Amino acid sequence: MLFMVFSIRVGPSLLNQCFPKSTFVPKVAGLICQLLPLGLFYLVLAISGVSWASLEDSGWTYPRQASTGPMGLWTTYSAADVHWPTVLATMPAMPSLVLMSVMCTLMGALAITDAFPSGPDGDPAPMETLNFDTELVTVGASSMLLGLTGGNVNFHKFSVIQLRLDGGTHRIAVLMIALFAGGLFVSGVPIGQLIPKWFLAGLFVNTGMHFVKGTLFSYRSMPRFDWRGWKLPSSQGIIGPSCVLFAVFFSPAKAILFGLVLSITFFLSSSAAASPVINVVSGDRVVSRSKRPCWEMRVLRREGDRILLLYLQGQLFFGSTQQLVAALAATAVDDHVRFIIISLARVPHIDPSAARHLKAASEKLKKRGCEVIFCRMNREVFSILSAAKVVAAPDPDLVKHLQNLRWKSTPMSPKPSKRISRPASPELGPWTNKRLLRPASKGSSLGERTPDACADLRAVPPLDFTIVLAETPAVGGQSRNADEPVAPNSEMFSPQSSTKDPGSLEEAAHEARPDAFCHETDALDYCDERLVAEFCYSCESHAATLEPYMLAFRAAVHTGLRLPEWAFEDMNGLPRGMMLQLQKFCDVHVGLPAWTKISDTMDLKGALCFVLKGSVSVIQHVPLSDDSSLVNAELHGFSFRQGKRLLKRYPPGHVAGKDYFFNTHSGQVIDQELEPKIDVSSKLGPPAEIWVLRLEMWDRMPLELKATMTEMLCAQFADDIQHSRLQEH
């Protein structure tokens, strides 16, 4: 036996050294070295004249016992011959045997893939990834067949793995081995007496030496960790040697179970020590994809650090959630953070124990004035958080998305807009109203936040947008008297201009604040709106520093009013009356419902879309891979909007389609399929009013009007780029 082990381990290298230029020797060296001791044994028997009977009596070979064929098990015995107590006594050991068979199969498959990255010659798909499920099914089917025909389930890997290691390069060799072994099995020829016991023992010893060597030195392929200046091997390296020692003193089945428990322990320990938070972004450095004017962006830049956006990854259980809870408690330690947004896009599952930890942490933060908001979760995660009462008031859009898991393409039933309550806020300094075409009307800059101003927080009544618009200067420089009632047929209150009652803003205080949203940008929209309402529009002193067009924009966004032409002009530095001139060259579309596909129904082809009511979404179509295994939450993050990506949402006072307008006008379009699509958004009070300015009408415009519009478009383009640097991606 020792000579056979030596021949197997050293013989192939010696033959390769003797015949270095031969291509045939490396293919058969392993097989020759395995059969050489057996051939020498037969030769000694022939010379010495020792009979097989004497070898059997002395224990060198197995007893001579003929087989009755595959059906002998069913023809010789009956169900009455079964000793059922023995069968029941062996049942507890069956799970360990099944686990051992599974692990041996996987180890054999991994041994082939590690040594041979591609399949052998004759393989129809040599570069195809090995399917472990198929391997396990094949082994299970063969084991069932052997068991039903009276065979013994042995280590099947000796044939295929050793064939590849010995130099076998074609699938026909595997087929020949299967046919040869199957023929012997079906024929019933007794071959046990012809194989000496030391031959099988040598094969097992060689395999055991190979396994022990790989196990003892497995730490070399694992990273080391530093402990008090000592470079120690990875803790994973002790699993294999521990299993070997356990198998020596106990049984292989118990050793496998011990290794499994040890691996699970190390995994849970390392997972509990790792934080699931992969990124933290402050609200002053990230905003939603909804475009906001510069005066609101400055407020968010100044007050946005009250918002924190946390991105999580991996499965959450009680161990990893402890790290998350500690991070949440640390972020709100100074009572300055008002909103914590948790993105669960890359969290495929949450353990119920982790959900209970999150619920306790959320309740503690709410008592300190900090709201915890969850977003971008799949159906399973949402169900677990809802059952644990972590999510109690999900956004209605999230609920509707969870019903069918796709982006809505048909209009949903209209719902009243959510109105934000008027919290107290610090005083603001005067506003700088810089114009591209004329001097500023107010000279000082936006004031900084002071401790005294923050300390003096008092509740003030909400702004009456009707009075604000009534005080707005009319076209031509004439002012409207504040005591004069606004005519119902005026341009500010046309039948298409409003769908909501401005006087019902107090109802927002009684509405449930949502704690879960579809996407990060929806959660940021909600939090940004709360900050803007508090620190930009809530105080009476703010109304004195804000210009009329700013309050008109607020009315259009917050209550669904139509943005008057003069407000559009003042927002973008246009001379008064310019929109009336522009309207002659535009296609005016009033009352466009939500989810209207403007790009498809109106055939824009590089046209500009001026938004005066509602909002529009600029959407990019993202091609999805045909391989569904590559598109999952772990790689790309879960999303309800499969195949679509929101680039930006434009409120009233903005122009959509500027980039493609300039590219089309200059002839620099790379591919028309890359053009983003423009749809009417369901946010900001639809239906929408859109003015579409096409390229052919642009060419007919007077040069003076073109120059003014070009300046305005360039200014908006620069503002879009500035917003894109901060918007959530």
ROBA-467470 format. One line per 4 residues: number of its first residue (from 1); their letters; for each residue x, y, z of C-alpha. Coordinates in Angstrom, 1 decimal. Each point is the difference from the previous one (the first is absolute). Layout:
NUM) a) X:Y:Z  ...
***
This chain:
1) mlfm) 0.0:0.0:0.0  2.8:2.4:0.9  1.7:-0.7:-3.3  -3.3:0.7:-1.8
5) vfsi) -0.4:3.4:1.8  3.6:0.9:-0.9  -0.6:-1.0:-3.6  -3.1:2.1:-0.3
9) rvgp) 1.5:3.1:1.6  3.5:-0.1:-1.4  -0.2:-2.2:-3.1  -1.7:2.5:-2.5
13) slln) 2.7:2.7:0.6  2.8:-2.6:-0.5  -1.5:-1.1:-3.3  -0.4:3.6:-1.2
17) qcfp) 3.7:0.6:0.9  1.0:-3.1:-2.0  -2.0:1.0:-3.0  -0.1:3.8:0.0
21) kstf) -0.9:0.4:-3.7  -2.7:-2.6:-0.1  -3.6:1.1:-0.2  -1.4:-3.5:0.5
25) vpkv) 1.8:-0.8:3.3  -1.7:2.8:2.1  -3.4:-1.3:-1.1  0.6:-3.6:1.2
29) agli) 2.6:0.5:2.8  -2.5:0.1:2.8  -1.9:-3.0:-1.3  3.2:-2.0:-0.4
33) cqll) 1.2:0.8:3.5  -3.3:-1.1:1.4  -0.1:-3.3:-1.8  3.8:-0.8:0.3
37) plgl) -0.2:-1.3:3.6  -3.0:-2.1:-0.9  1.8:-1.4:-3.1  3.0:-0.9:2.1
41) fylv) -2.2:-1.7:2.6  -1.5:-2.2:-2.8  3.4:-0.8:-1.3  1.3:-1.1:3.4
45) lais) -3.0:-2.2:0.4  0.6:-1.6:-3.4  3.6:-0.7:0.8  -0.5:-1.3:3.5
49) gvsw) -3.0:-2.1:-0.8  -2.1:1.3:2.8  -3.7:-0.8:-0.5  -2.9:2.5:0.4
53) asle) -1.6:-2.3:2.6  3.0:0.3:2.2  0.0:3.8:-0.4  -3.7:0.0:1.0
57) dsgw) 0.7:-2.1:3.1  2.9:2.2:1.0  -2.1:3.2:-0.4  1.8:1.5:-3.0
61) typr) -3.1:0.1:-2.1  -3.8:0.1:0.5  -2.0:-3.2:0.2  -1.2:-1.5:-3.2
65) qast) -3.7:0.8:-0.3  -1.9:0.0:-3.2  -2.6:2.6:-0.7  -3.6:-0.8:-0.9
69) gpmg) -0.5:3.0:-2.3  -1.8:3.3:0.4  -3.4:-1.7:0.7  1.3:-2.4:2.6
73) lwtt) -0.9:2.3:2.9  -3.7:-0.1:-1.0  -0.1:-3.7:-1.0  1.9:-1.4:3.0
77) ysaa) -1.5:2.0:2.9  -3.5:1.2:0.9  -1.4:2.7:2.3  -0.5:-2.5:2.7
81) dvhw) 3.8:-0.6:0.3  0.6:3.7:0.9  1.0:0.6:3.6  -1.8:3.3:0.6
85) ptvl) 1.6:0.7:3.5  3.3:0.0:-1.7  -1.3:2.3:-2.8  -1.3:2.5:2.6
89) atmp) 3.2:-0.2:2.0  2.0:1.1:-3.1  -2.3:3.0:-0.8  1.8:2.5:2.3
93) amps) 3.2:-0.6:-1.9  -1.5:0.7:-3.4  0.1:3.8:0.1  3.7:-0.1:0.7
97) lvlm) 0.5:-2.5:-2.9  -1.9:2.2:-2.3  2.0:3.1:1.0  3.2:-2.0:-0.5
101) svmc) -1.1:-1.0:-3.5  -0.9:3.6:-0.8  3.3:1.3:1.2  2.0:-2.7:-1.8
105) tlmg) -1.8:0.8:-3.2  0.7:3.8:0.4  3.6:-0.6:0.9  0.4:-2.2:-3.0
109) alai) -1.5:2.5:-2.3  2.1:2.8:1.5  3.1:-2.2:-0.5  -0.7:-0.2:-3.7
113) tdaf) -0.8:3.7:-0.4  3.1:1.1:1.9  2.4:-2.1:-2.1  -1.8:0.4:-3.3
117) psgp) -1.7:3.3:-0.8  -1.6:-1.4:-3.1  -1.7:-3.2:-1.0  1.8:-2.9:-1.8
121) dgdp) 0.2:-0.5:-3.7  -3.4:-1.1:-1.4  -1.9:2.1:2.6  -2.7:1.9:-2.0
125) apme) 0.3:3.0:2.4  3.5:-0.1:1.5  -0.2:3.6:1.4  -3.4:-0.5:1.6
129) tlnf) 0.0:0.5:3.8  -0.4:-3.2:2.0  -3.5:-0.4:1.3  0.2:-1.5:3.5
133) dtel) -3.7:-0.7:0.0  0.4:-2.3:-3.1  2.9:-1.7:1.6  -2.0:-0.8:3.2
137) vtvg) -3.0:-1.2:-2.0  2.3:-2.3:-2.0  1.6:-1.5:3.1  -3.4:-0.4:1.7
141) assm) -1.5:-1.7:-3.0  3.0:-2.4:-0.3  -0.2:-0.8:3.7  -3.7:-0.8:-0.2
145) llgl) 0.7:-2.3:-3.0  2.8:-1.8:1.8  -2.2:-0.3:3.2  -2.9:-1.5:-1.9
149) tggn) 2.2:-2.5:-1.8  1.9:-1.3:3.0  3.2:2.0:-0.5  2.2:1.8:2.4
153) vnfh) 0.3:3.8:-0.1  3.7:0.7:0.0  2.1:3.1:-0.8  -0.8:0.7:-3.6
157) kfsv) 2.6:2.7:-0.3  2.9:-2.4:-0.4  -0.9:-0.5:-3.7  -0.7:3.4:-1.4
161) iqlr) 2.3:2.1:2.2  2.9:-2.4:-0.1  -0.5:-0.3:-3.8  0.4:3.8:-0.4
165) ldgg) 3.0:0.1:2.4  1.6:-2.9:-1.9  -0.2:1.8:-3.3  -3.3:-1.1:-1.4
169) thri) -1.2:2.6:-2.5  -3.1:-1.3:-1.7  -3.5:-0.8:1.1  0.2:-3.4:-1.8
173) avlm) 2.3:-1.2:2.8  -2.7:0.7:2.6  -2.5:-1.8:-2.1  2.3:-3.0:-0.4
177) ialf) 0.5:-0.2:3.8  -3.7:0.1:0.6  -0.7:-2.7:-2.6  2.8:-2.2:1.4
181) aggl) -1.2:0.3:3.6  -3.6:-0.3:-1.0  0.7:-3.1:-2.0  1.7:-1.7:2.9
185) fvsg) -2.8:1.0:2.4  -2.8:-1.4:-2.3  1.9:-3.2:-0.9  0.5:-1.0:3.6
189) vpig) 3.6:-1.1:-0.6  1.8:-0.3:3.4  2.9:2.5:-0.2  0.5:0.5:3.8
193) qlip) 2.4:-2.9:0.2  2.2:1.4:-2.8  0.6:3.3:1.8  2.3:-0.3:3.0
197) kwfl) -0.9:2.0:3.1  3.2:1.9:0.1  -0.8:1.5:-3.5  -3.2:1.6:1.2
201) aglf) 1.8:1.0:3.3  2.7:1.7:-2.1  -2.6:2.0:-1.9  -1.6:1.1:3.2
205) vntg) 3.3:0.9:1.7  1.1:2.0:-3.0  -3.3:1.9:0.0  0.2:0.5:3.7
209) mhfv) 3.6:1.4:-0.3  -1.1:2.4:-2.7  -2.9:1.1:2.1  2.0:0.4:3.2
213) kgtl) 2.7:1.9:-1.8  -2.5:2.4:-1.5  -1.7:0.4:3.4  3.0:0.7:2.1
217) fsyr) 1.5:2.5:-2.5  -3.3:1.7:-0.9  0.9:3.0:2.2  2.5:1.0:-2.6
221) smpr) -2.8:1.0:-2.4  -1.8:2.0:2.7  0.7:3.6:1.2  1.8:0.6:3.2
225) fdwr) -1.1:2.4:2.7  2.0:2.2:2.4  -0.3:-0.7:3.7  2.3:2.1:2.2
229) gwkl) 2.7:0.1:-2.6  -0.2:-3.7:-0.8  -1.1:-1.2:-3.5  -2.3:-2.9:0.8
233) pssq) -1.7:-2.3:-2.5  -3.7:0.3:-0.7  -2.3:-1.6:2.4  -1.6:-1.9:-2.9
237) giig) 3.2:-2.0:-0.3  -0.7:-2.0:3.1  -3.2:-1.4:-1.2  1.6:-2.7:-2.2
241) pscv) 2.6:-1.2:2.5  -2.7:-0.1:2.7  -2.2:-2.2:-2.1  2.8:-2.4:-0.7
245) lfav) 0.9:-0.3:3.7  -3.7:-0.4:0.8  -0.3:-2.8:-2.6  3.0:-1.8:1.5
249) ffsp) -1.5:-0.3:3.4  -3.7:-0.2:-1.0  -1.7:-0.6:-3.3  0.2:1.8:-3.4
253) akai) -3.7:0.9:0.3  0.5:1.6:3.3  3.1:1.8:-1.3  -2.1:1.5:-2.9
257) lfgl) -2.7:1.2:2.4  2.7:1.5:2.3  1.6:1.8:-3.0  -3.4:1.3:-1.0
261) vlsi) -0.8:1.4:3.4  3.5:1.5:0.2  -0.4:1.7:-3.4  -3.4:1.4:0.9
265) tffl) 1.4:1.4:3.3  2.9:1.7:-1.9  -2.4:1.4:-2.6  -2.4:1.4:2.6
269) sssa) 2.9:1.5:1.9  1.4:1.8:-3.0  -3.4:1.1:-1.3  -0.9:1.5:3.4
273) aasp) 3.3:1.9:0.1  -0.5:1.5:-3.5  -2.2:3.0:-0.4  -2.8:-0.2:-2.6
277) vinv) 0.4:3.7:-0.7  2.0:0.4:-3.2  -0.4:3.8:-0.5  -1.3:3.0:1.9
281) vsgd) -0.9:3.3:-1.7  -1.1:3.2:1.6  -3.0:1.9:-1.4  2.1:3.1:-0.7
285) rvvs) 2.0:-2.1:-2.5  -2.8:-1.9:-1.6  -3.5:1.0:-1.2  -2.8:-1.6:-1.8
289) rskr) -0.3:-0.2:-3.8  -2.8:2.6:0.1  1.3:3.3:-1.2  -0.2:2.9:2.4
293) pcwe) 0.7:3.7:-0.5  3.2:1.5:1.3  -1.5:1.6:3.1  -1.3:-3.3:1.2
297) mrvl) 3.2:-1.8:-0.9  1.9:2.6:2.2  -2.2:-0.8:2.9  0.5:-3.7:-0.5
301) rreg) 3.8:0.5:-0.2  -0.1:1.9:3.2  -2.5:-2.1:2.0  0.3:-3.3:-1.9
305) dril) 2.3:-1.5:2.6  -3.2:-0.8:2.0  -0.5:-2.8:-2.5  2.1:-3.2:-0.1
309) llyl) -0.2:-2.6:-2.7  1.3:-3.5:0.9  0.6:-2.7:-2.6  -0.1:-3.6:1.3
313) qgql) 1.1:-3.2:-1.6  -0.4:-3.7:0.8  -2.4:-2.0:2.1  -0.9:1.6:3.4
317) ffgs) -0.2:-2.2:3.0  0.4:0.6:3.8  3.8:0.2:-0.2  0.4:2.5:-2.8
321) tqql) -3.0:2.1:1.1  1.8:0.7:3.2  2.6:1.9:-2.0  -2.7:1.9:-1.9
325) vaal) -1.9:0.9:3.2  3.3:1.3:1.5  0.6:2.1:-3.1  -3.6:1.4:0.2
329) aata) 0.4:0.9:3.6  3.4:1.7:-0.7  -1.4:2.1:-2.9  -2.8:1.5:2.1
333) vddh) 2.0:0.6:3.1  -0.1:3.9:-0.3  -3.7:0.3:-0.8  0.9:1.8:-3.2
337) vrfi) -0.9:-2.7:-2.5  -3.7:0.0:-0.8  -0.2:-2.7:-2.7  1.8:-3.3:-0.5
341) iisl) -0.7:-1.7:-3.3  1.0:-3.6:-0.2  0.3:-1.5:-3.5  -0.7:-3.8:-0.1
345) arvp) 0.7:-0.4:-3.7  2.7:-2.6:0.6  -1.6:-1.7:2.9  -1.7:-3.2:-1.2
349) hidp) -1.2:-1.2:3.3  -0.5:1.2:3.6  -0.2:-2.3:3.0  -3.0:0.6:2.3
353) saar) 2.3:0.5:2.9  1.8:2.7:-2.0  -3.4:1.7:-0.7  -0.7:0.1:3.7
357) hlka) 3.3:1.7:0.6  -0.8:2.6:-2.7  -3.4:0.6:1.5  1.5:0.8:3.4
361) asek) 2.6:2.2:-1.5  -2.6:1.9:-2.1  -2.2:0.6:3.0  3.0:1.4:2.0
365) lkkr) 0.9:2.3:-2.8  -3.6:1.2:-0.5  0.0:1.1:3.7  3.0:2.1:-0.7
369) gcev) -1.6:1.7:-3.0  1.6:-2.1:-2.7  -2.0:-1.8:-2.6  1.3:-3.3:-1.4
373) ifcr) -1.1:-0.6:-3.6  0.5:-3.2:-2.0  0.0:-0.2:-3.8  0.6:-2.2:-3.0
377) mnre) -0.8:-3.3:1.7  -1.3:-3.2:-1.7  -3.3:-1.7:0.8  1.5:-2.4:2.6
381) vfsi) 1.9:2.7:1.9  -3.1:2.2:0.0  -2.1:-2.8:1.3  2.4:-0.7:2.9
385) lsaa) 0.3:3.7:0.9  -3.8:0.4:-0.2  -0.6:-3.0:2.2  2.4:1.3:2.6
389) kvva) -1.7:3.5:-0.1  3.3:1.6:-1.1  -1.8:1.3:-3.1  -3.4:1.3:1.1
393) apdp) -0.9:2.7:-2.6  1.4:-0.9:-3.4  -0.3:2.5:-2.8  -3.0:-0.9:-2.2
397) dlvk) 2.2:-0.2:-3.1  2.0:-2.7:1.8  -3.0:-2.0:0.8  -1.2:0.1:-3.6
401) hlqn) 3.4:-1.0:-1.3  0.1:-3.0:2.3  -3.2:-1.2:-1.4  1.5:-0.8:-3.4
405) lrwk) 3.7:0.9:0.3  0.2:2.1:-3.1  0.0:3.7:-1.0  -3.5:1.2:-0.7
409) stpm) -0.7:0.7:-3.6  -3.8:0.7:0.4  -1.5:2.8:2.0  -0.8:-0.8:3.6
413) spkp) -2.9:1.6:1.9  0.8:3.6:1.0  0.7:0.6:3.6  0.2:3.3:2.0
417) skri) 3.5:1.5:0.2  1.8:-0.3:3.3  0.3:3.4:1.7  2.8:0.7:2.4
421) srpa) -0.7:1.5:3.4  1.6:3.4:0.8  2.7:-0.6:2.6  1.9:2.8:1.7
425) spel) 3.1:1.3:-1.7  2.9:2.4:0.5  0.0:3.4:-1.7  1.6:0.4:-3.4
429) gpwt) 2.0:2.9:-1.3  -1.0:2.0:-3.1  0.1:-1.9:-3.3  2.3:0.9:-2.9
433) nkrl) -1.9:0.2:-3.2  2.6:0.1:-2.7  -1.1:0.3:-3.6  1.8:-0.8:-3.2
437) lrpa) -1.7:2.9:-1.9  -0.5:2.7:2.7  1.3:1.0:3.5  -1.1:-1.8:3.1
441) skgs) -3.0:1.3:1.9  1.3:-1.0:3.4  3.6:0.5:0.9  1.1:-2.2:2.9
445) slge) 0.6:-3.7:0.1  -1.7:-2.8:1.8  0.7:0.1:3.7  1.8:-2.7:1.9
449) rtpd) -1.7:-2.0:2.7  0.8:1.3:3.5  -0.5:-1.7:3.4  -2.3:2.8:1.1
453) acad) -2.2:-0.4:-3.0  -0.2:-3.7:0.4  -0.9:0.3:3.6  -2.9:2.4:-0.6
457) lrav) -2.4:-2.5:-1.7  -3.6:0.9:0.0  -3.0:-1.3:-1.9  -1.3:2.3:-2.7
461) ppld) -3.1:-0.2:-2.1  0.5:-1.5:-3.5  0.5:2.4:-2.9  -3.1:0.9:-2.0
465) ftiv) 1.1:-0.5:-3.6  -3.2:1.8:-1.2  1.1:3.2:1.7  3.6:-0.5:-1.2
469) laet) -1.1:-0.3:-3.6  -2.3:3.0:0.5  2.9:2.1:1.0  2.1:-1.1:-2.9
473) pavg) 0.9:2.7:-2.6  -1.9:-0.3:-3.2  1.5:0.2:-3.5  1.0:3.5:-0.8
477) gqsr) 1.3:0.9:3.4  -3.4:0.8:1.6  -0.7:-1.4:3.4  -3.3:-1.6:1.0
481) nade) -1.5:1.3:3.3  0.1:-2.6:2.8  -3.6:0.9:1.0  -1.3:-0.5:-3.5
485) pvap) -1.5:-3.4:-0.5  1.5:-2.2:-2.7  -2.3:-0.5:-2.9  -1.0:-3.6:-0.6
489) nsem) 0.8:0.3:-3.7  3.4:1.5:0.6  3.1:-1.6:-1.4  1.1:-1.2:3.4
493) fspq) -3.2:-1.8:0.7  -1.1:-1.4:-3.3  -2.2:-3.1:0.0  3.1:-2.1:-0.8
497) sstk) 2.2:1.5:2.6  -1.1:-1.6:3.2  -1.4:-3.3:1.1  0.5:0.4:3.8
501) dpgs) -1.2:2.4:2.6  2.8:2.3:1.3  -1.8:0.6:3.2  0.2:-3.6:1.2
505) leea) 3.7:-0.1:0.8  -0.7:-0.5:3.7  -1.2:-3.6:-0.8  3.6:-1.1:-0.4
509) ahea) 0.6:0.0:3.7  -2.6:-2.7:0.4  1.2:-2.3:-2.8  2.2:-3.0:0.8
513) rpda) 3.6:0.6:-1.0  1.2:-2.8:-2.3  2.9:-2.1:1.2  0.7:-2.1:-3.1
517) fche) 0.5:1.0:-3.7  0.6:-1.7:-3.3  3.4:1.6:-0.7  2.7:2.1:1.6
521) tdal) -1.0:3.0:-2.1  -3.6:-0.2:1.3  1.2:0.0:3.6  2.3:2.9:-0.7
525) dycd) -2.8:1.9:-1.6  -2.1:-0.4:3.2  2.9:1.0:2.3  1.2:2.9:-2.2
529) erlv) -3.6:1.3:-0.2  -0.3:-0.1:3.8  3.2:2.0:0.4  -0.9:2.5:-2.8
533) aefc) -3.4:0.5:1.5  1.5:0.7:3.4  3.1:2.0:-0.8  -1.1:1.9:-3.1
537) ysce) -3.7:0.6:-0.1  -1.5:-0.4:3.5  0.8:3.3:1.8  -1.7:3.3:-0.7
541) shaa) 3.5:1.6:-0.1  0.8:-2.4:-2.8  -2.9:1.2:-2.1  1.5:3.5:0.2
545) tlep) 3.4:-1.1:-1.3  -1.4:-2.3:-2.7  -0.9:1.6:-3.3  -3.5:-0.4:-1.5
549) ymla) 1.1:-2.4:-2.7  1.5:-2.3:2.7  -3.3:-0.1:1.8  -1.8:-0.6:-3.3
553) fraa) 2.3:-3.0:-0.6  -0.8:-1.3:3.4  -3.7:0.3:-0.6  0.4:-1.9:-3.4
557) vhtg) 2.0:-2.8:1.6  -1.7:-0.3:3.4  -3.7:0.6:-0.8  -0.1:-0.9:-3.7
561) lrlp) -0.6:3.5:-1.3  1.0:1.0:-3.5  3.2:2.0:-0.1  -0.8:3.4:-1.6
565) ewaf) 2.0:1.2:-3.0  1.5:2.9:1.9  1.3:-2.4:2.7  1.6:-2.2:-2.6
569) edmn) 1.7:3.1:-1.5  1.2:1.3:3.4  1.3:-3.5:1.0  2.2:-0.2:-3.2
573) glpr) 1.0:3.6:-0.4  -2.3:0.6:-3.1  -1.5:3.4:-0.8  -3.6:0.5:0.8
577) gmml) -2.3:-1.1:-2.8  2.6:-2.4:-1.5  -2.2:-3.1:0.6  -2.9:1.6:-1.9
581) qlqk) 2.3:0.3:-3.0  1.3:-3.5:0.5  -3.5:-1.5:0.2  -0.6:0.9:-3.7
585) fcdv) 2.7:-2.5:-1.0  -1.0:-2.8:2.4  -2.5:-2.8:0.1  -1.9:0.5:3.3
589) hvgl) -1.2:-3.1:1.6  -2.3:0.5:3.0  -1.4:-2.7:2.4  2.5:-2.8:-0.8
593) pawt) -0.7:-2.8:2.5  2.7:-1.8:1.9  2.1:-2.6:-1.8  -0.7:1.6:-3.4
597) kisd) 2.9:-1.1:-2.2  0.9:3.4:-1.6  2.9:-1.3:-2.0  -2.0:-2.7:-1.7
601) tmdl) -3.4:1.7:-0.4  1.4:3.4:-1.2  3.1:-1.2:-1.9  2.2:2.6:1.6
605) kgal) 3.3:-0.6:-2.0  2.1:2.5:1.9  -2.8:2.4:1.0  0.0:2.1:3.1
609) cfvl) -2.7:-0.5:2.7  -0.8:3.0:2.1  -1.8:-1.1:3.2  -2.6:2.4:1.4
613) kgsv) -2.0:-2.4:2.1  0.6:-3.4:1.5  3.4:-1.6:-0.8  1.7:-2.2:-2.6
617) sviq) 2.4:-2.9:0.5  3.0:-0.6:-2.2  0.4:-3.8:-0.2  2.9:-2.1:-1.4
621) hvpl) -0.8:-3.5:-1.2  2.6:-2.4:1.3  0.4:-3.3:-2.0  -0.3:-3.1:2.2
625) sdds) 2.2:-3.1:-0.3  -1.7:-3.1:-1.5  1.8:-2.0:2.7  -2.3:0.4:3.0
629) slvn) 2.7:-1.3:2.4  2.0:3.2:-0.7  -2.8:2.3:0.9  -0.7:-0.3:3.7
633) aelh) -0.1:2.1:3.1  3.6:-0.9:1.1  1.6:1.4:-3.2  -2.2:2.9:-1.1
637) gfsf) -2.3:0.6:3.0  -3.7:-0.6:0.1  -2.1:2.4:-2.1  -3.7:0.2:-0.8
641) rqgk) 0.8:1.9:-3.3  1.5:-2.9:-1.9  1.6:1.2:-3.2  -0.6:3.7:0.8
645) rllk) 2.0:2.6:1.8  -1.2:3.4:1.1  2.6:2.6:-1.1  -1.8:3.1:1.3
649) rypp) -3.4:1.4:0.8  -0.8:3.5:-1.1  -2.5:2.1:2.0  -1.7:3.2:-1.4
653) ghva) 2.3:2.7:-1.1  2.5:-2.3:-1.7  0.6:-1.3:-3.5  0.5:-3.7:-0.8
657) gkdy) 1.9:-1.5:-3.0  2.8:2.7:-0.2  2.9:-2.4:-0.6  -1.7:-1.9:-2.9
661) ffnt) -1.2:3.3:-1.4  3.6:1.4:-0.2  1.4:-3.3:-1.4  -2.7:-0.3:-2.6
665) hsgq) 0.4:3.7:-1.0  3.8:-0.4:-0.4  -0.2:-3.5:-1.6  1.9:-1.7:2.7
669) vidq) -2.5:-2.8:0.9  1.8:-3.3:0.4  -3.1:-2.2:-0.1  -3.7:0.9:0.2
673) elep) -0.6:-3.0:2.2  2.1:1.7:2.7  -2.5:2.9:0.2  -1.7:0.0:3.4
677) kidv) -3.7:-0.2:0.1  -2.2:2.8:1.5  -3.2:-1.0:1.9  -2.4:1.9:2.2
681) sskl) 0.8:-0.7:3.6  -2.5:-1.1:2.5  1.6:2.4:2.5  -0.5:3.7:0.6
685) gppa) -3.7:0.1:-0.8  -0.9:-1.3:-3.5  -1.6:0.7:-2.5  2.8:1.9:-1.6
689) eiwv) 0.3:2.9:-2.4  2.9:-0.3:-2.4  1.1:2.3:-2.8  1.9:-1.9:-2.7
693) lrle) 2.4:2.1:-2.2  1.1:-2.1:-3.0  3.2:0.6:-2.0  -1.8:1.1:-3.1
697) mwdr) -1.8:2.7:2.0  3.2:1.0:1.7  1.4:0.8:-3.5  -2.9:2.4:-0.6
701) mple) 0.5:1.9:3.2  1.4:3.6:-0.2  3.7:0.3:0.8  -0.6:2.1:3.1
705) lkat) -2.4:-2.6:1.4  2.5:-2.7:-0.8  2.8:1.8:1.7  -2.0:0.5:3.2
709) mtem) -1.2:-3.6:0.0  3.5:-1.3:-0.7  1.4:1.9:3.0  -2.8:-1.4:2.2
713) lcaq) 0.6:-3.6:-1.2  3.7:0.3:0.6  -0.7:1.2:3.6  -2.4:-2.9:0.6
717) fadd) 2.5:-2.4:-1.5  2.7:1.2:2.4  -2.4:-0.3:2.9  -0.9:-3.5:-1.1
721) iqhs) 3.6:-1.0:0.1  0.4:1.6:3.4  -3.0:-2.0:1.2  1.3:-3.2:-1.5
725) rlqe) 3.2:0.2:2.1  -2.2:-0.2:3.1  -2.9:-2.2:-1.1  -0.3:-3.6:1.2
729) h) 1.3:-2.6:-2.4
***
